Amino acid sequence: MALPVGARLHIGHEAIVEITGLRSCCVQIDTFQQGMLREIIARVDGKLVRKGGVMGIVVEGGEVRLDDAIVVRLPDGPFVRLEVV
């Protein structure tokens, strides 16, 4: 939630994913477990906060393993807050 648009996640030795926005959740998530939508959406200071995850694009493909380190590289320029895409 604290990452800006354009942050890049370097996963393992090869893979890179660029964060583009927040994932918008809907009632379909309750098909996995009843009440899940209620748990991942909250209000903080009157604002809707989604905790469902982020969207991104694969910049570089590669094998990703369970214990791979993830290194965050922030983009140059001003901080642009993630919005629902």
Phi, psi and omega in degrees: 000334183268357180280149176272165171302136178093354176298141180247131177260114176267112187249120182066214185268344189229320191286140176225128177238127178262126182284130182245338181173184179270148177276132178268123181263151178226181184298344180298336181294336178292346176289337177282317177202124182302132178091359183295320180301318179300328182280337184253004175236131181221169173242127177235120183053039178080356180260142177287127179241121179261131180243033185271351179125188182235161174254151179201170176241145178279117179271318176226127177279168178166167179286132178244128181248159183309315185262015180297142174287150175240121179251127180265128175242120182278149180285158172289156176097189184288156178288125176244115183297143177293137176236162177294131178248000000 
